[in-house]
Amino acid sequence: MKENKKTLFIIIGILTAVILVVAYLLFAEKRNNKELVEIFNIEKEELENEYTRFATHYDELQLTFTNDSLAVQLDREKIKVQRLLEELRTVKSSNAAEIRRLKKELNTMRNVMRSYVVQIDSLNQVTEKQQKVITEVTRKYNAASRQISSLSEEKDKLNKQVTLAAQLDATNIRVEPKNKRDKTVKKAKDVTKFTISLTLVKNITAQTGERTLYVRITKPDNDVLTKDPSHTFQYENRTLNYSIKKYVEYNGEEQQVTVYWHVEEFLYAGGYRVDIFTEDGNLIGSQTFELQ
């Protein structure tokens, strides 16, 4: 009996030791993981600072010359730096592979900048002989740009993941039912016009220039207010009717937009809905309102 108890105590002791060893290993691994996360955070922050300094350096370079053609090229490269900086800010600190890729991109951009510095130095001391040097540097720059363009094609798969970040977004959508005296009313029978206002939010990654907005006003029975059945657009492989089509000149900054719907049909009490779409088939905002 004593020998059985002694054996039991030995087994308990061994199990206790094993548990302590496993607990220590788990604690050590957790501590190591925490240290790695802290290192990745520091590395990402340093890379963001480097990209920011790089963009600032482009601004400083543009103050050192007056050549319009080169200014356009520098603007193009500065936009690339800003786009890559936005990509970096959306990357998780633990995504080491993506951070390494953006580091490589930065090195490529740095080489391009060196070629610009050579061009600017040459322009500031321009002579007939030095003009030949400028031509050669420009050739090298164009070759570097083609190389970067080729690299961009290889990143198409990644670009699809950030497409959402480049979409327009509509906020502060407000619908005001007005009567014939342009006063806001609540009763359906008094409404002669809808005033619909919205804000396109700032987005430096979104496509600029002329953009098309489609506004759908839906009645309580889900019927869409439209002046012509041929007024349609494409959304998720479907053809939808729109109420209002609006062209806007978008420059990437916050922008206020107002459209109007003049009522020529019978309206009745209930819940109405306004949806805002873009020409590329994206729903960018919605709002509901009630008429009595």
Secondary structure by P-SEA (a helix, b strand, c coil): caaaaaaaaaaaaaaaaaaaaaaaaaaaaaaaaaaaaaaaaaaaaaaaaaaaaaaaaaaaaaaacccaaaaaaaaaaaaaaaaaaaaaaaccccaaaaaaaaaaaaaaaaaaaaaaaaaaaaaaaccccaaaaaaaaaaaaaaaaaaaaaaaaaaaaaaaaaccccbbbbccbbbbbbccccccccccccccbbbbbbbbcccccccccbbbbbbbbbcccccccccccccccccccbbbbbcbbbbbbccccbbbbbbbbbccccccccbbbbbbbccccccccccccccc
